[in-house]
Amino acid sequence: MTPDPAAELLALLTLRFTPGLGPRRIEHLRRHFGSADAALRANLAQLRQVEGLDARSVAAIGGEKAAQSAQAELGKAAQRNVTLLGRGLPGYPKALDALSDPPAVLWVQGAGGAEVLAGLDTVPQAIGIVGTRAASPHALALTRTVAGELAAAGVLVVSGLARGVDTAAHAAALEAGGPTIGVLGSAVDVIYPRENHDLAGRMVVVSEYPLGTGPAQHHFPSRNRLIAALSAGVVVVEGERKSGSLITATHALECGRTVFAVPGRAGDPRASGPHALLRDGAVLTETAQDILTELGWGQTAPTPSPDLPPEQARVLAALQTPATLDDLQAATGLSVPDLQTALVMLQLQGLVYEVGGRWSR
């Protein structure tokens, strides 16, 4: 029997507010009884048969305080234009079926957010882009290029709204006219970091935490599993071996997703994570096209060619991948003075940049 959506959502919220019940236990209850509402109506003998429940958890189910908290949360969400998506109900993203512990409830805010989440199929046309908060200028520029080109190709960009790589990915996707999802380690009404408040207001933000919940260190590893599951693949741009980015990559593998890694400079601690992933078989990634090709999603949208003098046009055409001055001289046939002049003019126009002796678009 199909549960009543309103009653089921309230039941899921009630279980969410019940002490001792995490996502995994709530999912066990929902599957065992067929719905969260049926689980709340089960007697103690029936509850004791559910996998993974201890005596304390069984005794807590059906508590009045949890029911009151759930009812209050529905009211707050309505007041703040926050959409609640319940596990097993219409609109809940199928992509989260890849998890053994999907959230019982998702809190969603942002124009069209519910529709964006509802469209995330079992293998969604979405890519997670993650990396260190202390990203290098090269990593930030590459992130902006890749995220922008993916968004222009119709791919949803997913990240965690953190400083550094996450922020660059979201901003570039928006500039390209595409939707982007930020998965938070806090509630959707508690934006962290604070400087991303305006950015968050222009995109879709998602959380598994009730309204008013602040950021906490243990929230972020849980948040990372959602980034992985909501994406067909995860790109790690920069990150140390024990960083949150590597945790996200691990979750991606557990979900059967593809892991992409951007190579960095030897000896740079920020490159140690991607290099470890590459040694373990991640897809080497330098462009958005690398991702689209790997997943069979077609080609990046052609970039309009600017009207440039011949020398500058020749240099820009040669910059398909990062290149040194010697590489560009060999590719263009220009003298060093003419090449340097062309690069300076392109740089002034914002068309190229230089990091560590290598030039990139």
Secondary structure, DSSP 8 states (H G I E B T S, - for coil): ----HHHHHHHHHHHHTSTT--HHHHHHHHHHHSSHHHHHT--HHHHTTSTT--HHHHHHTT-HHHHHHHHHHHHHHHHTT-EEEETTSTTS-GGGGG-SS--SEEEEESTTHHHHHHT--SS-SEEEEE--SS--HHHHHHHHHHHHHHHHTT-EEEE---TTHHHHHHHHHHHTT--EEEE-SS-TTS-SSGGGHHHHTTSEEEESS-TT----TTHHHHHHHHHHHTSSEEEE-S--TTSHHHHHHHHHHHTT-EEEE----TT-HHHHHHHHHHHTT-EE-SSHHHHHHHHT-------------HHHHHHHHH-SS-B-HHHHHHHH---HHHHHHHHHHHHHTTS-EEETTEEE-
